[in-house]
């Protein structure tokens, strides 16, 4: 299992900074959509009126009389009356009071509401309409219609109670007549009971007649609508809501895409997925004009910041290989086009400029490119292995001077003029062994004893032998070549790599006996600024001073 550091707030902020346009676009699009939706909405106004509920306890006047639908629970009472206010008779009464609205009962119910409060005996009647004046009139008419409806129901209850009392009094009158025909003893006790009941019914009859005359209000309009408020469109509110939702949605999409992303983003992740392999250096991409013409920055611009990155890589490799006795280093990568060949060629020049005897061998027999970098057209490694050319003829000596030289003058064949001024102008010498013609079976060739013998000879004549090997995951050449090297350096372009490729590369490295020295990150122009800015404090004059010191040592 690969161990990685715990995710910190800085990691989240780095993800947001890298993909900030997802959040910006989501927030902007949803804000614009919310504003556009608001601008296309119909303008609606809402007016409201309040009605105060009250009840007269008729059961106190006439036993058994109900409370007109009112429950002893106040909260249930207001909720019940809110539903009563939605009956068609109340709605039609409100429409009749205004007149000429063109609204049906269903239309009015859809554009109105009645709400109750659990802490008070007040109903709020709200009406929404495109016309603010009409909304106000309808809200007031709705409240009045409900009050009239409640009063009508209450008046009917009083009438029924009066009718009931009248019937009971009539029955008592009939009973009184029969008492007059009864005996003297029985009549005296019955008359006493009859008189008390008759007197009670008469009192209640008078109370109900008084209530009917006074008509107490069971529902009265407490507050009339005096204006209408704009309810839609709420352009500012909708725009702010769209912005908030857009930000949240954008962040969600951002982290979803990050979780589904299979590409490697940082050198730290490369190191973790390669079993903690150390980072040897960060290399920026070469300038476009050098890439187009297959030129090397260490030869064309040795005083540039890009060249300084290769010097730092060479210094780091020196510190690693000095104690381990590593002389033959194989440079490979997980896939193609990660800058492997460009890196090994510039690194070879950097070693040569440091005064070392360097041999650069092109063993990428699938896609050899080193010959183009140094403008070579002679025999190569495969011809030497087959005995078609001697090793001395295939090796091309590259003169490393203190200033860029014309490309046609770089290559000096062995036996050429190395006396006089030429020697004093050189900083170092590099020998390049190109691949030569590609063999029919490169996999068999890299395992041949002839190749092993050639590499052994080169190791004896040089301080450092750099081998350009093919991509490790495409072919099996790296496994065969690893036994010919003392150490392996991985070239990786983090933004071009997939995590699965690193997992496979780590598995392959674990099978090899040759140790991996570290990895080099390429294409780090917009990384942490290490490669591009590492040499900003240096100037070409400093390099001239270093070059003069080296020339003095070799003179």
PAMARNU-730509 format. One record per residue (C-alpha): z, x, y. Coordinates in Angstrom, 3 decimals, always signed. Example, Ala and Ser with C-alpha at 12.3 -4.5 7.8 and 13.67 -1.06 7.14 Angstrom:
BEGIN
pz, px, py
+7.800, +12.300, -4.500
+7.140, +13.670, -1.060
This chain:
BEGIN
pz, px, py
+0.000, +0.000, +0.000
-0.879, +1.285, +3.454
+2.075, +1.549, +5.771
+1.455, +0.732, +9.396
+3.724, +0.602, +12.397
+5.270, -2.714, +13.389
+3.256, -4.775, +15.828
+4.660, -4.502, +19.345
+4.097, -6.336, +22.605
+1.899, -3.449, +23.698
-0.379, -4.118, +20.709
-0.733, -7.773, +21.670
-1.473, -6.851, +25.274
-4.097, -4.358, +24.147
-5.804, -7.070, +22.060
-5.748, -9.463, +25.022
-7.118, -6.788, +27.348
-9.921, -5.949, +24.929
-10.978, -9.559, +24.375
-9.931, -11.003, +27.734
-13.307, -12.658, +28.286
-12.606, -15.116, +25.466
-9.547, -16.373, +27.335
-11.320, -16.354, +30.706
-14.338, -18.260, +29.393
-12.232, -20.849, +27.546
-10.019, -21.465, +30.582
-12.998, -21.676, +32.949
-15.040, -23.990, +30.710
-12.180, -26.412, +30.046
-11.187, -26.477, +33.714
-14.762, -27.237, +34.779
-15.080, -29.860, +32.034
-11.845, -31.566, +33.148
-12.929, -31.593, +36.806
-16.414, -32.869, +35.905
-14.882, -35.622, +33.768
-12.572, -36.617, +36.613
-15.411, -36.787, +39.119
-17.351, -39.153, +36.832
-14.390, -41.495, +36.255
-14.221, -44.916, +37.933
-11.673, -45.098, +40.743
-8.766, -47.310, +39.676
-5.724, -48.468, +41.658
-2.415, -49.719, +40.279
+0.032, -52.098, +41.952
+3.377, -53.266, +40.562
+6.010, -55.924, +41.235
+9.546, -56.344, +39.846
+11.193, -59.501, +38.486
+14.983, -59.900, +38.056
+16.095, -61.758, +34.925
+19.129, -64.120, +34.846
+20.312, -66.871, +32.514
+22.475, -70.009, +32.757
+24.598, -70.648, +29.663
+23.680, -74.248, +28.856
+25.785, -74.098, +25.719
+28.799, -74.068, +28.016
+27.694, -77.387, +29.433
+26.349, -78.891, +26.225
+27.560, -77.450, +22.894
+24.668, -76.318, +20.652
+22.227, -75.789, +23.503
+20.253, -72.460, +23.079
+19.978, -69.785, +25.746
+16.212, -70.280, +26.311
+15.303, -67.371, +24.066
+17.775, -64.929, +25.618
+19.782, -62.809, +23.180
+23.338, -61.626, +23.892
+21.947, -58.038, +23.617
+20.665, -57.126, +27.136
+18.094, -54.577, +25.893
+16.668, -57.025, +23.382
+16.602, -59.687, +26.071
+14.396, -57.696, +28.426
+12.070, -56.626, +25.603
+11.712, -60.242, +24.501
+10.938, -61.433, +28.000
+8.356, -58.635, +28.398
+6.514, -60.135, +25.425
+6.935, -63.654, +26.788
+5.223, -62.523, +30.000
+2.088, -61.680, +27.981
+1.465, -65.209, +26.727
-1.869, -66.741, +27.860
-0.196, -69.498, +29.910
+1.496, -66.929, +32.167
-1.684, -64.852, +32.530
-3.829, -67.892, +33.287
-1.290, -69.005, +35.869
-1.621, -65.628, +37.630
-5.430, -65.831, +37.628
-5.301, -69.382, +39.002
-3.030, -68.273, +41.837
-5.543, -65.603, +42.998
-8.800, -67.353, +42.108
-12.342, -65.991, +42.149
-11.549, -62.775, +40.302
-14.072, -63.330, +37.516
-11.527, -62.011, +35.016
-10.770, -63.617, +31.681
-7.348, -63.719, +30.082
-8.387, -60.872, +27.735
-9.679, -58.776, +30.643
-6.453, -59.248, +32.570
-4.293, -58.381, +29.572
-6.312, -55.172, +29.068
-5.844, -54.106, +32.699
-2.162, -55.047, +33.087
+1.195, -54.266, +31.540
+4.784, -55.494, +31.550
+7.521, -52.937, +30.990
+11.280, -53.309, +30.640
+14.140, -50.946, +31.278
+16.961, -50.564, +28.718
+19.467, -50.012, +31.535
+18.639, -53.009, +33.746
+17.537, -56.678, +33.644
+14.312, -55.981, +35.523
+10.714, -56.440, +34.352
+7.942, -54.461, +36.049
+4.523, -56.127, +36.262
+1.669, -53.612, +36.793
-2.013, -54.402, +37.319
-4.910, -51.925, +37.494
-8.160, -52.734, +39.300
-10.986, -50.865, +41.073
-10.094, -52.865, +44.242
-6.715, -51.814, +45.625
-6.239, -55.113, +47.524
-7.071, -57.203, +44.472
-4.710, -55.105, +42.336
-1.873, -55.863, +44.757
-2.608, -59.607, +44.828
-2.844, -59.833, +41.051
+0.450, -57.981, +40.536
+2.283, -60.373, +42.874
+0.606, -63.408, +41.307
+1.540, -62.186, +37.818
+5.208, -61.823, +38.751
+5.302, -65.267, +40.400
+3.508, -66.919, +37.491
+6.078, -65.541, +35.066
+8.965, -66.705, +37.277
+7.487, -70.211, +37.456
+6.945, -70.233, +33.703
+10.577, -69.281, +33.052
+11.788, -71.923, +35.532
+9.688, -74.574, +33.814
+11.126, -73.655, +30.435
+14.644, -73.794, +31.893
+14.038, -77.197, +33.528
+12.788, -78.633, +30.244
+15.956, -77.422, +28.546
+18.113, -79.247, +31.150
+16.113, -82.441, +30.675
+16.609, -82.258, +26.918
+20.341, -81.668, +27.421
+20.598, -84.713, +29.732
+18.750, -86.873, +27.234
+21.172, -85.795, +24.523
+24.224, -86.617, +26.673
+22.773, -90.006, +27.594
+22.269, -90.890, +23.927
+25.832, -89.948, +23.083
+27.205, -92.034, +25.965
+25.156, -95.016, +24.768
+26.558, -94.629, +21.287
+30.087, -94.568, +22.735
+29.356, -97.745, +24.689
+28.333, -99.451, +21.463
+31.446, -98.189, +19.764
+33.603, -99.499, +22.619
+32.232, -102.995, +22.234
+33.144, -103.059, +18.567
+36.676, -101.927, +19.393
+37.254, -105.016, +21.480
+36.700, -107.148, +18.377
+39.111, -105.150, +16.237
+42.865, -105.668, +15.770
+45.516, -104.935, +18.415
+47.100, -101.903, +16.686
+43.939, -100.086, +15.740
+42.320, -100.880, +19.046
+45.077, -99.148, +21.057
+44.688, -95.712, +19.344
+40.856, -95.814, +19.289
+40.687, -96.732, +22.947
+42.727, -93.613, +23.816
+40.354, -91.304, +21.830
+37.310, -93.164, +23.095
+38.368, -92.732, +26.698
+38.842, -88.953, +26.425
+35.436, -88.367, +24.772
+33.657, -90.708, +27.121
+35.178, -88.946, +30.126
+34.056, -85.523, +28.791
+30.472, -86.695, +28.283
+30.334, -88.173, +31.754
+31.550, -84.882, +33.261
+28.838, -82.969, +31.418
+26.228, -85.468, +32.480
+27.192, -84.947, +36.095
+27.092, -81.123, +35.664
+23.610, -81.209, +34.155
+22.367, -83.540, +36.879
+23.719, -81.099, +39.469
+21.999, -78.180, +37.717
+18.768, -80.131, +37.606
+19.023, -80.871, +41.279
+19.826, -77.264, +42.237
+17.271, -75.689, +39.827
+18.945, -72.222, +39.548
+16.512, -69.341, +39.283
+16.398, -67.677, +35.838
+13.672, -65.209, +36.897
+13.087, -64.284, +40.531
+10.671, -61.846, +42.148
+12.817, -58.913, +43.213
+10.102, -56.726, +44.747
+6.556, -57.620, +45.633
+3.705, -55.137, +45.509
+3.077, -53.822, +48.999
+0.283, -51.410, +48.104
-1.711, -49.841, +45.288
-1.694, -46.196, +44.156
-4.731, -44.312, +42.882
-4.300, -43.785, +39.128
-7.684, -42.285, +38.308
-9.334, -39.926, +38.724
-6.527, -37.343, +38.947
-8.839, -34.432, +39.656
-6.196, -31.837, +40.524
-3.934, -32.794, +37.625
-6.800, -32.850, +35.129
-8.088, -29.509, +36.406
-4.647, -27.910, +36.046
-4.241, -29.423, +32.583
-7.686, -28.128, +31.594
-6.725, -24.658, +32.809
-3.496, -24.632, +30.778
-5.190, -25.977, +27.649
-8.040, -23.497, +28.126
-5.633, -20.567, +28.349
-3.775, -21.662, +25.227
-7.008, -22.348, +23.345
-8.493, -19.055, +24.510
-5.461, -17.119, +23.299
-5.637, -18.938, +19.982
-9.331, -18.131, +19.559
-8.669, -14.549, +20.634
-6.030, -13.891, +17.996
-7.987, -15.859, +15.376
-11.015, -13.662, +15.939
-8.804, -10.577, +15.884
-7.292, -11.629, +12.548
-10.766, -12.250, +11.083
-12.151, -8.995, +12.506
-12.892, -6.462, +9.772
-13.875, -3.603, +12.058
-11.494, -0.751, +12.709
-10.387, -0.561, +16.319
-8.148, +2.451, +16.750
-7.794, +5.969, +15.410
-4.242, +5.061, +14.413
-5.586, +2.471, +12.009
-8.071, +5.001, +10.605
-5.234, +7.447, +9.986
-3.048, +4.772, +8.366
-5.802, +3.561, +6.048
-6.639, +7.130, +5.037
-3.122, +7.772, +3.833
-1.776, +9.245, +7.055
-4.604, +11.775, +7.466
-4.090, +13.670, +10.752
-6.455, +13.269, +13.687
-8.122, +16.618, +14.441
-9.977, +15.583, +17.581
-11.697, +12.884, +19.578
-15.343, +13.465, +20.397
-17.302, +11.534, +23.030
-20.883, +10.535, +22.403
-23.382, +13.165, +23.567
-25.416, +12.358, +26.681
-28.473, +10.188, +26.027
-30.951, +12.858, +27.078
-29.506, +15.235, +24.475
-29.565, +12.579, +21.765
-33.181, +11.701, +22.476
-34.304, +15.337, +22.245
-32.053, +16.347, +19.289
-30.182, +18.945, +21.349
-26.606, +20.131, +20.987
-24.105, +19.956, +23.816
-22.546, +23.291, +22.784
-25.907, +24.998, +23.334
-27.240, +23.055, +26.308
-24.042, +22.337, +28.276
-21.337, +24.711, +26.999
-19.263, +24.273, +30.187
-19.107, +20.463, +30.042
-16.183, +18.240, +29.135
-17.989, +17.141, +25.962
-18.261, +20.776, +24.859
-14.546, +21.302, +25.519
-13.789, +18.530, +23.002
-15.497, +20.619, +20.282
-13.515, +23.680, +21.339
-10.305, +21.727, +20.888
-11.505, +20.554, +17.471
-12.241, +24.162, +16.495
-8.791, +25.252, +17.673
-7.100, +22.511, +15.646
-9.073, +23.472, +12.545
-8.169, +27.121, +13.083
-4.465, +26.279, +13.073
-4.859, +24.309, +9.832
-7.058, +26.734, +7.914
-5.330, +29.967, +8.934
-2.292, +29.452, +6.712
-4.172, +27.767, +3.844
-6.910, +30.375, +3.518
-9.650, +27.760, +3.903
-13.084, +29.290, +4.461
-15.560, +26.692, +3.162
-15.213, +23.338, +4.898
-17.218, +20.288, +3.879
-17.919, +17.757, +6.645
-18.582, +14.215, +5.464
-18.160, +10.589, +6.554
-17.773, +7.206, +4.945
-21.183, +5.922, +6.052
-24.286, +7.139, +7.832
-24.759, +7.381, +11.583
-21.160, +8.225, +12.394
-22.080, +11.511, +14.104
-21.386, +13.764, +11.113
-24.363, +16.133, +11.470
-24.038, +16.385, +15.247
-20.343, +17.165, +14.859
-20.789, +19.904, +12.259
-23.622, +21.557, +14.229
-21.638, +21.652, +17.486
-18.532, +22.787, +15.591
-20.475, +25.665, +14.067
-21.572, +26.803, +17.534
-17.970, +26.505, +18.759
-16.757, +28.773, +15.927
-19.530, +31.257, +16.674
-18.671, +31.328, +20.383
-15.113, +32.190, +19.374
-16.430, +35.390, +17.740
-16.374, +34.234, +14.104
-19.112, +34.841, +11.544
-20.313, +31.324, +10.787
-22.785, +29.967, +8.228
-23.931, +26.363, +8.573
-25.398, +24.818, +5.393
-27.330, +21.538, +5.321
-26.474, +19.856, +2.019
-27.194, +16.318, +3.180
-30.231, +16.152, +0.917
-30.620, +12.428, +1.540
-31.083, +12.710, +5.292
-31.231, +16.350, +6.485
-31.291, +16.771, +10.266
-29.873, +20.231, +11.028
-33.339, +21.813, +11.087
-34.257, +19.567, +14.027
-31.199, +20.610, +16.013
-32.141, +24.313, +15.801
-35.956, +23.882, +15.684
-36.306, +25.474, +12.212
-39.436, +25.300, +10.037
-38.935, +28.038, +7.427
-37.769, +27.905, +3.815
-34.480, +26.269, +2.963
-31.675, +25.950, +0.438
-33.621, +24.172, -2.274
-36.328, +26.852, -2.267
-33.683, +29.594, -2.564
-32.026, +27.777, -5.494
-35.397, +27.456, -7.270
-36.181, +31.114, -6.649
-39.133, +30.434, -4.356
-37.584, +32.308, -1.418
-34.847, +34.920, -0.978
-31.593, +33.894, +0.711
-32.087, +36.406, +3.527
-35.393, +34.795, +4.424
-34.019, +31.254, +4.376
-31.040, +32.093, +6.579
-31.861, +31.802, +10.279
-29.704, +33.623, +12.769
-29.001, +31.680, +15.985
-28.176, +33.698, +19.080
-25.236, +32.160, +20.968
-25.492, +33.340, +24.588
-23.308, +32.862, +27.629
-25.813, +30.454, +29.194
-28.339, +27.928, +27.858
-31.516, +29.579, +26.610
-35.019, +28.185, +26.024
-35.099, +26.447, +22.666
-37.960, +28.570, +21.326
-35.840, +31.729, +21.814
-32.751, +30.488, +19.935
-33.819, +31.494, +16.438
-33.827, +35.233, +15.633
-35.078, +36.133, +12.181
-33.145, +38.737, +10.299
-34.698, +42.109, +11.146
-35.504, +41.087, +14.697
-34.566, +43.181, +17.689
-30.748, +43.083, +18.018
-30.374, +46.297, +20.072
-29.957, +46.940, +23.761
-29.435, +44.117, +26.212
-29.785, +41.406, +23.607
-26.539, +42.374, +21.894
-24.581, +42.644, +25.135
-25.691, +39.124, +26.204
-24.554, +37.447, +22.974
-21.186, +35.760, +22.527
-21.583, +35.230, +18.800
-24.072, +34.755, +15.990
-24.537, +31.715, +13.800
-26.537, +31.634, +10.565
-28.101, +28.316, +9.579
-29.359, +27.474, +6.091
-31.488, +24.316, +6.297
-31.921, +22.004, +3.346
-35.561, +22.730, +2.612
-37.721, +20.235, +0.669
-35.708, +17.331, -0.759
-35.458, +17.647, -4.572
-36.362, +14.706, -6.856
-32.733, +14.300, -7.950
-30.313, +15.469, -5.226
-27.313, +14.461, -7.335
-28.253, +16.876, -10.102
-29.103, +19.602, -7.600
-25.671, +19.650, -5.907
-24.081, +20.103, -9.367
-26.336, +23.012, -10.345
-24.943, +26.528, -10.959
-27.597, +27.959, -8.618
-26.099, +26.091, -5.686
-22.596, +27.233, -6.637
-23.793, +30.844, -6.646
-25.432, +30.516, -3.232
-22.285, +29.033, -1.687
-20.195, +31.807, -3.220
-22.449, +34.465, -1.651
-22.288, +32.739, +1.737
-18.508, +32.559, +1.577
-18.316, +36.323, +1.078
-20.531, +37.133, +4.072
-18.957, +34.737, +6.601
-15.571, +33.900, +8.042
-16.324, +30.177, +8.015
-18.876, +28.223, +5.956
-19.502, +24.690, +7.231
-21.280, +22.325, +4.819
-22.973, +19.166, +6.075
-22.542, +16.700, +3.184
-23.982, +13.173, +2.850
-21.985, +9.990, +3.363
-19.227, +9.724, +0.784
-19.641, +6.023, -0.039
-23.424, +5.916, -0.438
-23.940, +8.589, -3.106
-21.872, +10.666, -5.495
-22.851, +14.021, -4.000
-19.515, +14.431, -2.224
-17.582, +14.355, -5.495
-19.743, +17.166, -6.908
-19.712, +19.201, -3.683
-15.949, +18.887, -3.198
-15.326, +21.441, -5.938
-17.414, +23.977, -3.956
-15.296, +23.625, -0.787
-11.781, +24.632, +0.207
-11.201, +21.667, +2.497
-12.759, +18.389, +3.626
-13.046, +16.991, +7.136
-13.887, +13.297, +7.613
-15.981, +12.197, +10.579
-15.292, +8.566, +11.516
-16.525, +6.323, +14.282
-13.727, +3.709, +14.437
-15.729, +0.948, +16.108
-18.536, +1.229, +13.542
-16.269, +1.227, +10.474
-15.066, -1.685, +8.402
-11.592, -1.689, +6.970
-12.885, -2.079, +3.429
-14.972, +1.076, +3.838
-11.837, +3.029, +4.750
-10.024, +1.615, +1.729
-12.843, +2.823, -0.541
-12.956, +6.215, +1.176
-9.199, +6.648, +0.760
-9.524, +5.808, -2.929
-12.305, +8.405, -3.282
-10.322, +11.116, -1.487
-7.381, +10.492, -3.817
-9.628, +11.355, -6.796
-10.751, +14.696, -5.347
-8.888, +17.917, -5.974
-10.016, +19.428, -2.687
-7.557, +18.495, +0.072
-8.671, +16.501, +3.108
-7.718, +18.474, +6.230
-7.994, +15.572, +8.647
-10.480, +13.331, +10.394
-12.490, +13.482, +13.605
-13.003, +10.356, +15.726
-16.466, +10.125, +17.301
-17.783, +7.800, +19.985
-14.486, +7.874, +21.881
-15.993, +7.399, +25.368
-13.829, +4.365, +26.131
-10.818, +5.262, +24.045
-7.620, +6.739, +25.359
-9.440, +9.169, +27.628
-8.425, +12.198, +25.561
-11.906, +13.465, +24.787
-13.689, +12.651, +27.997
-10.920, +13.730, +30.302
-9.420, +16.618, +28.402
-11.462, +19.233, +30.177
-11.584, +17.763, +33.647
-9.310, +20.499, +34.901
-11.702, +23.213, +33.750
-14.731, +24.505, +35.619
-17.728, +26.523, +34.570
-16.264, +29.554, +36.310
-13.378, +29.520, +33.851
-15.842, +29.526, +30.967
-17.702, +32.439, +32.554
-14.416, +34.380, +32.674
-13.740, +33.658, +28.997
-17.326, +34.608, +28.137
-17.023, +37.890, +30.027
-13.848, +38.766, +28.114
-15.531, +38.097, +24.773
-18.568, +40.185, +25.747
-16.295, +43.040, +26.785
-14.605, +42.954, +23.377
-17.939, +43.093, +21.538
-19.598, +45.682, +23.814
